[in-house]
Amino acid sequence: MENESEKPSAKKPEKSPMAMAGAGFEFVSSIALFVVGGYYLDDYLKTEPLWLLIGFFLGFLYAFYSLIKRAKENE
């Protein structure tokens, strides 16, 4: 009976606060990285808000994809 209670596969791993903070940081930083890249590309190509907006939407899509991927891993 003691061996049954010690099985690690029967218990779900708890989500640590640091793992959740890491997911939030990844979400925000991916959007920020794409926005900054779009800003500098706009400055270089002299196309005011075009690449900045494209960078925002691409960053948001990537952040949302990584968030869904992380949620599926934790099921």
C-alpha positions in Angstrom: 0.0 0.0 0.0 2.8 2.4 0.7 4.2 1.9 -2.8 1.0 2.9 -4.4 0.9 6.3 -2.8 4.4 7.1 -3.9 3.7 6.7 -7.7 4.7 10.0 -9.4 2.6 9.3 -12.5 -0.6 9.3 -10.5 -0.1 12.9 -9.3 -0.3 15.9 -11.6 2.7 18.3 -11.3 1.8 21.6 -9.7 2.4 24.7 -11.6 4.9 26.9 -9.9 4.6 30.7 -9.8 7.9 31.0 -11.6 6.6 28.9 -14.5 3.5 31.2 -14.8 5.7 34.3 -14.6 7.9 32.8 -17.4 4.9 32.3 -19.6 3.8 35.9 -19.0 7.3 37.2 -19.7 7.5 35.2 -22.9 4.1 36.6 -24.0 5.1 40.2 -23.4 8.6 40.0 -24.7 7.7 38.3 -28.0 5.2 41.1 -28.7 7.8 43.8 -27.7 10.5 42.2 -29.9 8.3 42.1 -33.0 7.1 45.7 -32.4 10.7 47.0 -31.9 11.8 45.2 -35.1 8.8 46.7 -37.0 9.7 50.2 -35.6 13.3 50.0 -36.9 12.2 48.5 -40.2 9.8 51.4 -40.6 12.5 53.8 -39.9 14.8 52.2 -42.4 12.2 51.9 -45.2 10.4 55.2 -44.4 7.0 53.4 -44.2 5.6 55.0 -41.0 3.2 52.6 -39.2 3.1 49.7 -41.6 5.8 47.4 -40.2 5.1 48.4 -36.7 1.5 47.2 -37.0 2.6 44.1 -38.8 5.2 43.4 -36.1 2.5 43.8 -33.4 0.2 41.4 -35.0 2.9 38.8 -35.8 4.2 39.2 -32.2 0.7 38.7 -30.8 0.1 35.6 -33.0 3.4 34.1 -31.9 2.7 34.8 -28.3 -0.7 33.3 -28.5 0.7 30.2 -30.3 3.4 29.7 -27.6 0.8 30.1 -24.8 -1.5 27.5 -26.4 1.5 25.2 -26.9 2.5 25.6 -23.2 -1.0 24.9 -22.1 -1.2 21.7 -24.1 2.1 20.5 -22.6 0.6 21.0 -19.1 -2.6 19.0 -19.7 
